[in-house]
């Protein structure tokens, strides 16, 4: 077959074809990518997941190998580092009971709202999806009533168990405090902008958690300490990431009250019992209950778990 092109036309045709090839190759790299280790994560020394009677256990599972080079930071709207999600990985974080907005530091800043109860295990699917310029890594609620729940056991088995270097991750967020603030504001706007169906997919309620352990073997202490016995058999539980240890003398931690700051000034201290889109219910320090409209609330700070 003979192609009758003028020299300039041929050059343009070759340049166009080469450009298309490069774009296709770049897209393939974005879609598949190479699985790269996240800088503030490390292999977990065990794989079990157990409820904590004093806190909510949140499991982030990313079963897809898509966009392996993208490892978004997962954080709370209070700026707490929870971990970084690698392709085909699972990691665990602990949060105090109550309402939390979780964000994925990726294109579009996807967000998920979670109202959590102590003693329960909650699951979040970390799901990459192509965005305009790079992958948007979504956070989707994974609940017993969801269709994907039946895949959970296989996902946990095939994914690499990793755990957070919490101190390193927190230091990283402190260095990027201004950027983090922008991400938090973007996540809040993103969640409010979801339609009813999308918001439902990105909402965890207290009853969505399960009070059961996952994985085999006896419970293991947190912090990634190896089991005392070096026997073989079923893997021991996954180490659960903890906040950085407090400085100074070791004293038992005491629960602190939640604080609701009001737009008109003043604050309410107690325990947040219900956090609804239109109202907050707070049990005050004297044991009575007060309900305030969400429109009156400037911000909410949870006390120590």
N, C-alpha and C positions, 0 to 999 in steps of 0.2 A: 504494500500500500504506500502510495507516495503522498507526502504532505507538502503542499505547495505554499510555503510561508515566505513572506519577505523577511529579510534579516531582523528588522525591528519587531515584526510580529512574532517570529520564532523566539526571540529573546524574552518578549513579554510572556509568551506561553510557558516557556521553561521557568521563568521567575514565578509565575502564578502556581505552576505545579509544585515547585520546590517549597513555596510558602504553605500550600495546602498540606504537604508532607510534614513540614515542621509543626504546623498546628495540630495535625493528627497525632504526631508523636508526643507533643506536649500534653494533649488531652489524655492520651493513654497513660502517661506518667502520673497525671493527676488522679485518674480513675483508679489505677492499680497501685502505682507507687511502690516504693520499697518500705518494708516495715522498719521504722527507725525507733530506737529506744528513746523514751522521753527523758529529759535531763534530770527530772526530780522524781523519778520512779525507779524501782529496783525489783528484781524477781522476788516474789513472796516465798518464804521458806515452808509454807504449808498451804492447804487449799480449803479447809473447812470454814463454814460461816455459821456463827452462833448468835442468837439474840442476846442483848445486854439488858438486864432488868432496869438499869439506870439511864439508858440512852436508846435512841433509835439507830438501827443499823441500816445503812443505805448501800446497796450493791450496784455498781455501775458496770454493765456488761456490754461490750462492743463486739458482736460476733462477726461483723463484716471485715473483709480484708481490703475494702475499697479505701482509696486515699490514705494509704499506709504511712505516707510521709507527714501527714497532718496529725498532730497530737495535741488537741486543745486542752487548755487548763479548765478544770471544772472547779467552780468556786461558789460561795454564797454571796448574797447581796450585802452581807456584812463584811465582805472582803476576806473571808476565811478560805484558805487553800484546802481543797479536798483531794486533788490528784490531777494527773494528766492521763488522758485516755489514748492508749495505743490500739492499733488494729488487732483484732482477735485477742482481746484481753479482758480481764475482769479485775476490779479492785473494790475495796470496801472502805467506807468512811463511817464515822459516828457523828451524830448531831443531837443536840438537846431536843426534848419534845417541844412541839409547837410549830409555828408557821415559818417556812423558809422559802426564799426565792433562789433557785439554783440557776447558774448560767454556764454556757459553753462558750469559751473565748475563741470564737471562730467567726466566719463571715455571717453577718446578720445578727450575731449574739443571740442564738436561740436560748429560751428560758423555760423553766418548769417550776411550778409552785407545788410545794409539798407541806402538808400539815401532818406531822408525825407524832407517834405515840411511843413511849419507852417500852422496851421488851418485845418489839416487833422488828421484823426484817422487811425492808422495802427494796424493790428492784426498779432500776432505770435503764432502759435500752439507749445506748449511745449509737446513733444511726446517721452515718454520713449521707449527704445528699448534695448533688452538684449545685453550686451557687453561680452567680454571674462570673466571678473571677477565680474562685477556689471552692473547695468543698465546704458546705455548711453542715456542721456536725450537730444534729438535733438531739434533744433530750426528750425521750418519750416514756410515759408511765407504763410500767409492765405489771399488770395486776392479774390475780387469778381468773378474772372474768374475760381477759383479753385473749384473742386467738393465739397470739405468740407465746402465751404462757406454757403451752404444751411443748414448745421448743426449748424452754429454759434449761432443763436438765442436760440436754445435749450441748447447749451453748456453754454452760459452766464446765462441762467436761473437756471441750475442745479448745477453750480460750486459755491463754497463758495467765496465770495468777501473778499479779504484780501488787506492790504496796508503795505508799507514798513516803518520800523523804519530806516529812511535814516541815521541819525546820528550814530546809533548803527552799521548799516551795513558798513558805511564808516570807522568807528573805527576798525571793524573786518578786513577789507581789509588792513588797515594800519599796523595792527599787523602781517599780513601775506604778507607783501609787496614782499618779495623774491619769495614766491610761486605764488603770483599773476602775477609777471613778467614772470615766466615760463608758466603759463596758457595763458597769452596773446600771447606769442611767439608761443605756440602750436596751439592756435586758428587761428593765421594768416597762419601758415603752413597748418592747416587742411582745411581752406577755399581754399587756392591755390591748394590743392591736390584734390578737388572735380572734378569729370568729368563734362562735360557741363550740363548734365541732373540734376545731384545732385546740382550743383551750382545754376541752375535756381530755384530749389525748396527752395533755401536758400538765395534768393535775393528779397529785397523789393525796388521798384522804387517809385519816387514821385507820379506817377499817380495811384499807388496801394492803396493809402489812400483814405478815404471817408470823405466828409465834412458834416457829420450828427451826431446827438447824438444817443446814445443807452440807453435804460432804460426809465423809466417814472418818473415824478415828476419834480419840478423846480430845476434849477442848485443849487449846494451847493458849498460853499467855500472850498478851498483846506486845507489840514492839518488835516483832521479828526475831525473838529469841528462839534458838533451836531447841527441840525437845530434849529432855535429859537422857532419855533412852535412845539408843541408836539403832533400834530394831527395824525390821522390814515390815512390809504389810501395807495397809491402807494409809493414804496420806493424812497427816494431821490437819487441823483447821488452819485457814489462812490467817495470818497476823492482821489485826485491824489497825489502821492508821490512827494515831492519837495526836492531839495538839501538843505543841512543844512543852516539855516539862517546866513547871514554875521554877523560878530562881529562888535562892534563899533556903532557910530551914524547911525541912519536910514536915508539913502539918496537914491534917485531914482537911480536904476541901469541903466547904459548906455551901449549900445551894444559895444563890443570890436571887433576889426578886427580878421580875421583868419590869421594864419601865416604858410607859406609853407617854410620849411627848405630844402635847396638844398644840395645834396651830395658834390658838389664842394665848399661849403661854401656860405655864404650869405643867405638871406631870402627874401620872398615876402609877403607883408602884404596887405590885402584887404578882399574881400568876395568870397568864393569859390562858383562858379555858377554851374559848372559841374565837377563831379568826375567820370571819365571813367577808365576802366582798363588800357588804354594806355596813357591817358593825363588828365591834370587838366586845367580848365578854371577859371581864377581869375579876378574879377573886382577890379582894384586897387583903392587906396584912392583918386586918381585924377579923377576917373570916367572911365578911359580907361580899356581895357581888355587885359589880357596876357594869352597865352596858353603855358604850359610847358609839356614835356614828363614825364610820370610816372617814367621812368628809371632815371630821374634826381632828383627825390624827395627822400629826406632822411626820413622826417616825416612831418605830418600835424597836427597842433593844431588849434582847433576851439576857437574863442573868446567867450565871454559871450553871452548868448541868449538875 
